[in-house]
């Protein structure tokens, strides 16, 4: 799908499943460690459009999402440990951290949250984004594959 104004670009969507524990997380805990998502094209990501969360078990927790356009190598995000953001990694944040609260619509087992229409432009020239999830309160995932994190981007075509 071409995007107006971005000749030679297309949209791509990637889903990541962070490995979590089916045990209680506390507020401030990193959920699933640092993860990366690489998109299918060979060209750089031009625009981040959307970030979505799904809980397969229907959890209603609040998670703070950190999205980086470069590897946040100085920060610490070990599953079920306290998240720390290194000063040197703040410039690698693609967008200010934001909280998403999962909600289950009537008739669905799963719960969902989304931050659409972000229109953020990465500056790293990479085909990869890195992310961390941080618990906003106490919750227990339904399984080790309970959470799905989706990203939609506009990516440049490379020939």
ABEGO torsion letter per residue (X at the ends): XBBBGBBGBBBBBBBBBBBBBBBBBBBGBBBGEBBBBBBABABBBABBABBBBBBAAGBABBBBBBBBABBBAABBBBBGBBBBBBAAAAAABABBBBBBBBBBBBGBABBBBBBBGAGBBBAAGBABBBBBBBBABBBBBABAAABBBBBBBBBBBBX
